[in-house]
Amino acid sequence: MSPRRLLLAAALAALCGGAAAAADSKAKESAADKRPTMESLFLDFSKTQLGPLGSAQAKTKYLYTIQLEKSRLTDKLLRTVYENAYSLYRQGDFDGARELTGKILAMDPTFQDASILHRAAIELNGTTAPMVSERKLVEDRFEEGLALYRQGRLVEASQRWEETVKLSPGNLKARYWLKKVRGELADEHFRRGQTAYRQHRLRDSLDQWYAALLLNPKYPRLMPAISKAESELRGQEANEKLQRALNLYGQGDTEAALKLLDEILTIEPGQEKATQLIAEIRLEIAKQHVAQGRTLYRDRKYNAAIKEWNRSVEFGYDARRANVLVARARDQMRREAEAKRQAAERKKQAEEQAKAEAEQKVREEEERKKKEAEEAAKTLDANEPTQTTPAPQAGPSEEDKRRAIKHWNEGIKHFQNNEYAKAKDEWILCKRFDPGFTECVQGLQRLENTFGGGL
């Protein structure tokens, strides 16, 4: 094997090995989450100088660009390897050509030139007279194409002559007949396209004309026909989408209708009806958001109302009016927050004041009772100086005093409600807990004087 062939084989093997190693590495990374892939590295924009790409669509487009660049580089490399394989083929090294083209097809099975050369190398491998055999193979391919052409099998004939030209670029007969059959095939596709166009089957007509364009890029009258059909097809698709958008709009589904109309402008940017309808729908959606914001404002859901008004601006509502509404809502939020804070402070102050008054009343009551007890003791000592006074009984406890005050207050409530029997019961309990509670004694005396024993 020649040094050049060895070098190319080594390069191709390294490429294949690199692809296999990359696949194996990718499997290991997905399992262990260790090393990031190239795609994930480009998605982590903090590690590059690309800056952030905001939307997922932008990231997808960028990764698609990377894949296209990788594909372009791979195609360039495979084309270089193919040229060297063809060189080996012309030198009679059919085994080397077969090996290289086999590796090309392992990486890209759609490489047509490599496929043709690979088949020819297999057929010629092992021949004793390589040059004679190669010329005979080319001649056989040409004759096969000629036979197929006479049978009216133009596509197959074109394939045979294309193989002939690939294997022997200097074969003028094959080039002539290949150009001739391609012209006839282009004529047939053009006629079929015209028939489909007259039947208003625009897609079918374009398919036929695109096929004719591939066969003969300089075919006369073809480009104007394609342009006209494409324009009519865009208009047809735009009208269909417009009708669907009108139906959705009539059903009240404004969001879906707006999305369809945006697609129409993508297909046909100058569509006047779509542009006008988009403006109407956007204005209606904006008004809906404004109305919804007002409803939320009345329900005192100010943050939700602000979101609706900001959304209305996205659909074309006057930004100044929306800002006025937003400012009003925020001002109302501040006023209500301040009023709530002041009410909480007033409530706290009232509770503290009531507590202080209750404590002051209890202290005053205790002082009064203490003074009355002292005065009673002095009076008793003055009236009976010679008598031996028994040891004074222990006064009521603080708990009994609180209970007495509670029953006294309950008795007052019943007395004010003309429930005199209940008032009497409460005051009796009050006197029981604190016999020195003069108000209880006076209250019972008043009931006794008023009703006697009738209660």
PyMOL commands that set and color helices and strands:
alter all, ss='L'
color gray80, all
select helices_A, chain A and resi 3-32+38-43+45-47+56-90+94-107+112-124+130-150+154-167+172-198+202-215+222-250+254-267+272-298+302-314+319-383+398-416+420-433+438-451
alter helices_A, ss='H'
color red, helices_A
deselect
rebuild
show_as cartoon
